[in-house]
Amino acid sequence: MSAPFMVREYVRWSDVDAAGVVCYGAYVRFVEVAETELFRAAGMPYSSVFERFDCWLPRVHFSADFFAPARLDERLTVAARVTRLGTTSVTLGFTIDSDAGARIAAFSVVLVCVERATFAKRALPDELRAALSRFAG
């Protein structure tokens, strides 16, 4: 099993609700930051991947499990890894932990490769598959 890709991110004012904890919808930002940086670390930044392969990678599934609250100014570690490389899709797994070591949340996101012009499903490009495989595990 390869080591996960990790980013550290602070809980910001815009992330919290009236109770002072991260609102469930705000976790999408943490997942998005980790996903974007994982692709960049794989040598496939989103700024070039869509043009390069003439595809989109829409999210078709997003699931979440929440275990503990995170609060304003708390620094969180988001670990990301590729949990499945299918023929036309990639599944990414994310965990979010506090600096104190508490598991805050876990997420699974499925991205499907589609043609940009038609949105018809297509195979993941081999080069993209190879780049992401270093984060598989």
C-alpha positions as CSV (number, residue, x, y, z in Angstrom):
1,M,0.0,0.0,0.0
2,S,1.4,3.4,-1.0
3,A,1.5,6.3,1.4
4,P,-1.5,8.7,1.0
5,F,-1.0,12.2,-0.4
6,M,-1.6,14.7,2.4
7,V,-2.4,18.4,2.7
8,R,-2.9,20.5,5.8
9,E,-5.6,23.1,5.9
10,Y,-7.0,25.4,8.6
11,V,-10.7,25.6,9.4
12,R,-11.8,29.1,8.2
13,W,-14.6,31.4,9.3
14,S,-16.6,30.5,6.2
15,D,-16.4,26.8,7.1
16,V,-18.2,27.0,10.5
17,D,-21.9,27.2,11.4
18,A,-23.7,28.9,14.3
19,A,-22.5,26.1,16.6
20,G,-18.9,27.0,15.8
21,V,-18.1,23.7,14.1
22,V,-17.5,22.9,10.5
23,C,-20.8,22.7,8.6
24,Y,-21.1,19.4,6.8
25,G,-21.3,21.1,3.3
26,A,-18.0,22.9,4.0
27,Y,-16.1,19.6,4.0
28,V,-16.4,19.6,0.2
29,R,-13.8,22.4,0.2
30,F,-11.3,20.3,2.1
31,V,-11.9,17.3,-0.2
32,E,-11.6,19.5,-3.3
33,V,-8.3,21.0,-2.1
34,A,-6.8,17.6,-1.4
35,E,-8.1,16.2,-4.8
36,T,-6.7,19.2,-6.7
37,E,-3.3,18.9,-5.0
38,L,-3.2,15.1,-5.5
39,F,-3.6,15.5,-9.3
40,R,-0.9,18.2,-9.2
41,A,1.4,15.9,-7.3
42,A,0.8,13.2,-9.9
43,G,2.0,15.6,-12.6
44,M,-1.6,16.1,-13.9
45,P,-2.8,19.5,-12.8
46,Y,-6.4,20.2,-13.6
47,S,-5.3,23.3,-15.5
48,S,-3.9,21.1,-18.2
49,V,-5.6,17.7,-17.9
50,F,-8.9,18.6,-19.6
51,E,-7.2,20.1,-22.7
52,R,-4.5,17.4,-22.8
53,F,-6.9,14.5,-22.9
54,D,-10.1,16.2,-24.3
55,C,-12.2,15.0,-21.4
56,W,-14.0,16.0,-18.2
57,L,-14.0,14.2,-14.9
58,P,-17.4,14.9,-13.3
59,R,-18.1,13.6,-9.9
60,V,-20.9,11.0,-10.0
61,H,-20.7,9.9,-6.3
62,F,-19.8,11.6,-3.1
63,S,-20.2,9.8,0.3
64,A,-19.3,11.0,3.7
65,D,-19.0,9.7,7.3
66,F,-18.6,12.1,10.2
67,F,-17.0,11.1,13.5
68,A,-16.1,14.3,15.4
69,P,-16.5,18.0,15.1
70,A,-13.8,20.3,13.8
71,R,-13.7,23.9,15.0
72,L,-12.6,27.4,13.8
73,D,-8.8,27.7,13.4
74,E,-8.2,24.0,13.9
75,R,-5.6,22.7,11.5
76,L,-6.7,19.5,9.8
77,T,-4.8,16.9,7.8
78,V,-6.5,15.6,4.7
79,A,-5.1,12.4,3.4
80,A,-6.1,11.4,-0.2
81,R,-5.5,8.2,-2.1
82,V,-6.7,6.4,-5.2
83,T,-8.9,3.5,-3.9
84,R,-9.9,2.2,-7.3
85,L,-8.8,2.8,-10.9
86,G,-11.5,1.4,-13.1
87,T,-11.8,1.4,-16.9
88,T,-13.7,4.7,-17.1
89,S,-13.6,5.9,-13.5
90,V,-11.4,6.6,-10.6
91,T,-12.4,6.4,-6.9
92,L,-10.7,8.7,-4.4
93,G,-10.7,8.1,-0.7
94,F,-10.1,10.9,1.8
95,T,-9.7,11.0,5.6
96,I,-9.6,14.1,7.7
97,D,-7.9,14.1,11.0
98,S,-7.2,16.8,13.6
99,D,-3.7,17.7,14.8
100,A,-4.7,15.9,18.0
101,G,-5.1,12.7,16.0
102,A,-8.9,12.4,16.1
103,R,-10.6,11.1,13.0
104,I,-13.0,13.9,11.9
105,A,-14.4,12.5,8.7
106,A,-14.0,10.1,5.8
107,F,-15.1,10.5,2.2
108,S,-15.3,8.6,-1.1
109,V,-15.6,10.4,-4.4
110,V,-16.1,8.7,-7.8
111,L,-15.0,10.6,-10.9
112,V,-16.0,9.3,-14.4
113,C,-14.1,10.2,-17.6
114,V,-16.3,11.6,-20.3
115,E,-15.8,13.2,-23.7
116,R,-15.8,17.0,-23.5
117,A,-18.0,17.5,-26.5
118,T,-20.7,14.9,-25.8
119,F,-20.3,13.9,-22.1
120,A,-20.2,10.3,-23.4
121,K,-18.4,8.0,-21.0
122,R,-14.9,7.0,-22.2
123,A,-11.8,5.1,-21.0
124,L,-9.5,6.9,-18.6
125,P,-6.4,7.9,-20.6
126,D,-3.5,5.5,-20.0
127,E,-1.1,8.4,-19.1
128,L,-3.6,9.7,-16.5
129,R,-4.1,6.2,-15.1
130,A,-0.3,5.7,-14.8
131,A,0.2,9.1,-13.1
132,L,-2.6,8.4,-10.5
133,S,-1.5,4.8,-9.8
134,R,1.4,6.0,-7.6
135,F,-1.3,7.1,-5.1
136,A,-3.2,3.8,-5.2
137,G,-3.6,1.8,-2.2
